[in-house]
Amino acid sequence: MTEPDLIQQQRAILRDFRQAITQRTQAESAAESRRQTERAAADTALSQVRQKAGGLLGDARRALEEAKAILTRAGLQTGLDQAVAAPTTEQPGADPATELTRSASAAPTARDAIDSDIPALQKARKDAANRRRHLVAGALLGILAVAVAGYLAARAVQNTRREARQNRLAVAALAAGPVLVPAGEFRMGTAGGSGDETPQHTVYLDAFQIDRTEVTNALYAQCVAAGVCTAPSSVNSNKRSSYYGNSQFANYPVINVSWEDARKYCAWSGGRLPTEAEWEKAARGTDGRAYPWGNESPDAQRCNFDRNIGDTTPVGGYPAGASPYGALDMAGNVWEWTADWYAEEYYATSPAANPQGPATGDARVLRGGSWYNDERSVRAANRYGDFPGDWDDFIGFRCVRSP
């Protein structure tokens, strides 16, 4: 090879070397550019991760604080603080992702601690709810008890006032003495009805006097003290364990007496039991009214009936229920014995003047109804028969005399 050819070959090699150097430099420059781009992207991604990690860490801290607050309010002792002993405050220069990792590693332990206290927390809540229910129930029962006590107290005061008023009326009625029923005719029985109150018929009666009220415990006790009458078969009334012989009920009607007991008392006092006709005329007068006061239905102002009191009341305690002649308690309070034997069909054959009832029978007539009976039973025309030896806490009597 000649020298010129060698020189040309060397120049070609040098040119190729320079070209390779240039390509390498360009490749290194491009690689560096790529590395910078990737580093910038990595830094951006890391920043975003750190931001997200910081948010998650904040959420975790708040959740832990809320759990602590719940447990504290429930009054429970837990190992939560020990379970989350890892730093919960960000240290200067600390990596949030690293701190989140530590917190996350502690989270199962904290969760276990919380889970272990959930039954106790649920029990505490249930106990608190039960206490609230008990407090509410106790308060309601207390209110109800106060209301009931107030109602009973008001009723007791009302009853005491009513009984005091009726006792004053009883004293006045007893002092006023019997009422006079003049001679004359009246309509006896029920028109257009059926049963033992029919037929309605006209009856003439001689004049007579009838007790204004039923015979009282005090009056009957005088006959017992005189050795003529027998004490009532029971000292009780429907609601009172001490009735006869108790001064509190001196002006109440005597009860638990038989027909014979009533007959003996009336004879001892100078009278007799009224006939059925006498009793009805004294109760309703001559106009055929349904009740002593008229045709209006009975109410608590006119008579003691239909268990509205549940026991006897002082005699003469319902002046609004007086009969046309002034007789009191002819409706309700107690049934009253009369002199007649009972016969369901007696009205079909009874005399037109001063009827005395059947000559014989098994039962004696009772009139007027009682504190126990409804409005139909306290009508003036209502009839009822009972065996003369029977007695009860709703049976009493009154007497009649010649004027």
C-alpha positions in Angstrom: 0.0 0.0 0.0 1.3 3.4 -0.9 1.7 6.2 1.5 -1.3 8.2 0.1 -3.5 5.1 0.5 -2.4 4.7 4.1 -3.1 8.3 4.9 -6.6 8.0 3.3 -7.2 4.9 5.4 -6.2 6.6 8.7 -8.3 9.6 7.8 -11.3 7.3 7.3 -10.7 5.5 10.7 -10.5 8.9 12.4 -13.7 10.1 10.8 -15.5 6.9 11.9 -14.1 7.3 15.5 -15.3 10.9 15.7 -18.7 9.9 14.3 -18.9 7.1 17.0 -17.9 9.6 19.7 -20.6 12.0 18.5 -23.3 9.2 18.5 -22.3 8.1 21.9 -22.4 11.6 23.2 -25.9 12.1 21.7 -27.0 8.7 23.2 -25.7 9.7 26.6 -27.4 13.1 26.4 -30.7 11.5 25.4 -30.4 8.9 28.2 -29.7 11.7 30.7 -32.8 13.6 29.5 -34.9 10.5 29.9 -33.5 9.9 33.4 -34.4 13.5 34.3 -37.9 13.1 32.9 -38.4 9.8 34.8 -36.9 11.3 38.0 -39.3 14.3 37.7 -42.2 11.9 37.2 -41.1 9.8 40.1 -40.8 12.9 42.3 -44.3 13.9 41.3 -45.7 10.5 41.9 -43.9 10.3 45.3 -45.3 13.7 46.2 -48.8 12.6 45.3 -48.3 9.3 47.3 -47.1 11.4 50.3 -50.1 13.6 50.1 -52.5 10.7 50.0 -50.6 9.0 52.8 -50.8 12.1 54.8 -54.6 12.2 54.3 -55.0 8.5 55.2 -52.9 9.0 58.2 -55.1 11.9 59.3 -58.2 9.8 58.8 -56.6 7.0 60.8 -55.7 9.4 63.6 -59.3 10.8 63.7 -60.7 7.3 63.7 -58.5 6.3 66.6 -59.4 9.5 68.5 -63.1 8.8 67.9 -62.7 5.2 69.1 -61.0 6.5 72.3 -63.7 9.1 72.9 -66.4 6.4 72.5 -64.6 4.1 74.9 -64.0 6.9 77.3 -67.7 7.9 77.3 -68.6 4.2 77.9 -66.4 4.2 80.9 -64.3 1.2 79.6 -60.7 0.5 80.4 -58.9 -0.7 77.3 -55.4 -1.2 76.0 -56.0 1.0 73.1 -53.3 3.5 74.0 -50.8 0.7 74.4 -51.9 -0.9 71.2 -51.3 2.2 69.2 -48.1 3.3 71.0 -46.4 3.9 67.6 -45.9 7.7 67.0 -49.1 9.4 66.1 -47.7 12.8 65.6 -45.7 13.6 62.6 -42.0 14.2 63.4 -40.0 16.8 61.5 -38.7 15.2 58.4 -40.7 12.0 58.9 -42.0 10.3 55.8 -45.8 10.2 56.0 -45.8 7.0 54.0 -43.4 5.4 56.5 -45.6 6.7 59.4 -48.7 5.4 57.7 -47.0 2.0 57.4 -46.2 2.0 61.1 -49.8 3.1 61.9 -51.2 0.5 59.6 -49.0 -2.2 61.3 -50.5 -1.0 64.6 -54.0 -0.9 63.2 -54.8 -4.7 63.6 -53.7 -4.5 67.2 -55.8 -1.4 67.8 -58.7 -3.1 65.9 -58.3 -6.2 68.1 -58.4 -4.0 71.2 -61.5 -2.2 70.0 -63.1 -5.5 68.9 -62.4 -7.0 72.3 -64.3 -4.1 73.9 -67.3 -4.2 71.5 -69.3 -6.7 73.7 -68.6 -4.6 76.7 -69.6 -1.4 74.8 -72.7 -3.1 73.6 -73.5 -4.3 77.1 -72.9 -0.7 78.4 -75.3 0.7 75.8 -77.9 -2.0 76.5 -77.6 -1.3 80.3 -77.9 2.4 79.6 -81.0 1.8 77.5 -82.5 -0.4 80.2 -81.8 2.2 82.8 -83.5 4.8 80.6 -86.5 2.5 80.1 -86.6 1.8 83.8 -86.4 5.5 84.6 -89.1 6.3 82.1 -91.3 3.5 83.3 -90.7 4.6 86.9 -91.6 8.1 86.1 -94.7 7.0 84.3 -95.7 4.8 87.2 -95.0 7.7 89.6 -97.2 10.0 87.5 -99.9 7.3 87.3 -99.7 6.7 91.1 -100.0 10.4 91.8 -102.9 10.7 89.4 -104.7 7.7 90.9 -104.0 8.9 94.4 -105.3 12.3 93.5 -108.4 10.8 91.9 -109.0 8.6 94.9 -108.4 11.5 97.3 -110.8 13.6 95.3 -113.4 10.8 95.3 -112.9 10.3 99.0 -113.5 14.0 99.7 -116.5 14.0 97.3 -117.9 10.9 99.0 -117.3 12.3 102.4 -119.1 15.5 101.5 -122.0 13.6 99.9 -122.4 11.4 102.9 -122.2 14.4 105.3 -124.9 16.1 103.3 -127.0 13.0 103.1 -126.7 12.5 106.8 -128.0 16.0 107.4 -130.9 15.3 105.0 -131.5 12.0 106.9 -131.8 13.7 110.2 -134.2 16.3 108.7 -136.3 13.6 107.0 -136.5 11.5 110.2 -137.4 14.5 112.2 -140.2 15.4 109.7 -141.9 12.1 110.4 -144.2 10.0 108.2 -146.1 11.4 105.2 -149.8 11.3 104.7 -151.3 9.5 101.7 -155.0 10.7 101.4 -157.8 8.3 100.6 -158.8 7.9 97.0 -158.2 6.0 93.8 -155.0 5.5 91.8 -153.9 3.5 88.8 -152.0 0.4 89.8 -149.8 -1.6 87.5 -148.5 -1.0 83.9 -150.7 -0.2 80.9 -150.1 -2.2 77.8 -147.4 -4.3 79.4 -147.1 -8.0 80.2 -146.3 -10.2 83.1 -147.1 -9.6 86.8 -147.6 -5.8 86.4 -150.8 -6.3 84.3 -153.5 -5.5 83.9 -153.3 -1.9 85.0 -156.4 -1.4 87.2 -158.0 1.3 89.4 -157.6 0.7 93.2 -159.2 2.7 96.0 -157.3 3.0 99.3 -158.2 4.5 102.6 -155.9 7.2 103.9 -152.7 6.1 105.7 -149.4 7.4 106.8 -146.1 5.8 105.6 -142.6 6.3 106.9 -140.9 9.1 105.0 -137.8 7.0 104.8 -136.7 3.4 105.2 -136.2 2.1 108.8 -132.6 3.0 109.9 -130.0 1.0 111.8 -130.4 3.2 114.8 -134.2 2.8 114.9 -134.0 -0.9 114.4 -131.4 -1.2 117.2 -133.9 0.3 119.6 -136.2 -2.6 118.9 -133.3 -5.1 119.4 -132.4 -3.4 122.6 -136.0 -3.8 123.8 -135.8 -7.5 123.3 -138.5 -7.6 120.6 -136.5 -7.7 117.4 -133.6 -10.0 116.4 -130.4 -8.4 115.3 -129.7 -8.5 111.5 -128.3 -11.7 110.2 -125.1 -9.9 109.3 -123.5 -6.8 110.5 -121.8 -6.2 107.1 -123.0 -4.3 104.0 -121.7 -4.9 100.5 -118.5 -2.9 101.0 -118.4 -2.3 104.8 -117.3 -5.0 107.3 -118.9 -3.0 110.1 -122.3 -1.6 109.2 -125.0 -2.5 111.7 -124.0 -1.2 115.2 -121.5 1.3 113.8 -122.6 4.8 114.7 -121.1 6.0 111.4 -124.0 4.3 109.7 -126.8 5.0 112.2 -128.9 6.8 109.6 -128.5 4.2 106.9 -131.2 1.7 106.2 -131.2 -1.5 108.2 -130.5 -4.5 105.9 -130.0 -8.2 106.3 -133.5 -8.6 107.8 -136.2 -11.1 107.0 -139.8 -10.4 106.4 -140.6 -11.6 109.9 -137.9 -9.2 111.3 -139.6 -6.3 109.5 -143.1 -7.3 110.6 -142.0 -7.5 114.2 -140.4 -4.1 114.1 -143.4 -2.4 112.5 -145.7 -3.9 115.2 -143.3 -2.8 118.0 -143.3 0.7 116.6 -147.1 0.9 116.5 -147.5 0.2 112.8 -147.5 -2.6 110.2 -145.9 -3.4 106.9 -147.6 -1.6 104.0 -149.7 -3.6 101.5 -148.4 -3.8 98.0 -151.1 -1.3 96.9 -150.3 1.1 99.7 -146.6 1.0 98.8 -147.2 1.7 95.1 -149.6 4.6 95.7 -147.2 6.2 98.1 -144.4 5.8 95.5 -146.2 7.1 92.3 -149.3 9.0 93.3 -152.4 9.0 91.2 -151.2 9.9 87.7 -149.6 6.6 86.8 -146.0 7.9 86.6 -143.2 5.5 86.1 -141.0 6.7 88.9 -141.6 8.6 92.1 -140.4 11.9 90.6 -142.1 11.4 87.2 -141.3 9.7 83.9 -137.7 10.8 83.4 -135.1 8.1 83.7 -133.3 7.8 87.0 -130.0 9.4 87.6 -127.4 9.9 90.4 -129.3 13.0 91.6 -132.6 11.2 92.1 -131.7 7.8 93.6 -129.1 5.3 94.5 -129.3 2.6 91.8 -127.4 0.5 89.3 -124.3 0.2 91.5 -123.4 3.8 91.0 -122.5 3.9 94.7 -122.1 0.2 95.2 -123.7 0.1 98.6 -126.4 1.8 100.7 -126.6 5.5 101.3 -128.2 7.5 104.2 -132.0 7.5 104.2 -133.6 10.5 102.6 -130.4 11.5 100.8 -132.1 12.1 97.5 -134.8 14.8 97.9 -134.9 15.2 94.1 -136.4 11.7 94.0 -139.3 12.3 96.4 -142.7 10.9 95.6 -145.8 13.2 95.1 -146.5 12.8 98.9 -142.9 13.4 100.0 -141.8 9.8 100.6 -138.1 9.4 100.0 -136.0 6.5 98.6 -139.0 4.8 97.1 -136.7 4.0 94.1 -133.4 2.3 94.8 -131.2 2.1 97.9 -132.9 -1.1 99.3 -135.7 -3.4 98.3 -138.6 -3.0 100.8 -140.7 -5.8 102.3 -144.5 -5.4 102.0 -147.3 -7.3 103.7 -148.6 -9.2 100.7 -147.9 -12.7 99.5 -146.7 -12.7 95.9 -148.7 -14.1 93.0 -147.9 -13.3 89.4 -151.5 -13.1 88.2 -153.0 -11.5 91.3 -153.9 -8.3 89.5 -156.5 -10.1 87.4 -158.5 -10.9 90.4 -157.6 -8.4 93.1 -160.3 -6.4 94.8 -160.9 -2.8 93.7 -160.7 -1.4 97.3 -158.0 -1.9 99.9 -156.5 -5.1 98.4 -154.6 -7.3 100.9 -152.9 -9.6 98.5 -153.4 -13.4 98.1 -154.4 -15.4 101.1 -151.4 -17.7 100.9 -148.2 -18.1 99.0 -144.6 -19.0 99.1 -143.0 -15.6 98.7 -143.6 -12.1 100.0 -143.6 -9.0 97.7 -140.6 -6.7 97.6 -140.8 -3.3 96.0 -138.6 -0.4 94.9 -135.4 -2.0 93.7 -132.1 -1.3 95.4 -128.6 0.2 95.0 -127.7 -2.9 92.9 -130.6 -2.8 90.3 -131.0 -1.0 87.0 -133.6 1.6 86.0 -136.3 -1.0 85.1 -136.2 -2.5 88.5 -136.6 0.8 90.4 -139.9 1.6 88.6 -142.8 2.2 91.0 -144.8 -0.6 89.4 -142.1 -3.3 89.4 -142.9 -6.3 91.5 -140.5 -9.0 93.0 -141.1 -11.9 95.3 -138.8 -13.5 97.8 -139.1 -16.1 100.5 -140.0 -14.5 103.8 -137.1 -16.1 105.6 -134.5 -14.7 103.2 -132.3 -11.7 103.9 -129.7 -9.8 102.0 -127.6 -6.7 102.0 -130.0 -4.9 99.6 -133.3 -5.7 101.5 -134.9 -3.4 104.1 -138.4 -2.0 104.8 -140.6 0.8 106.0 -143.8 0.9 108.0 -147.3 2.4 107.7 -149.9 3.6 110.3 -153.4 4.7 110.3 -153.8 8.5 110.3 
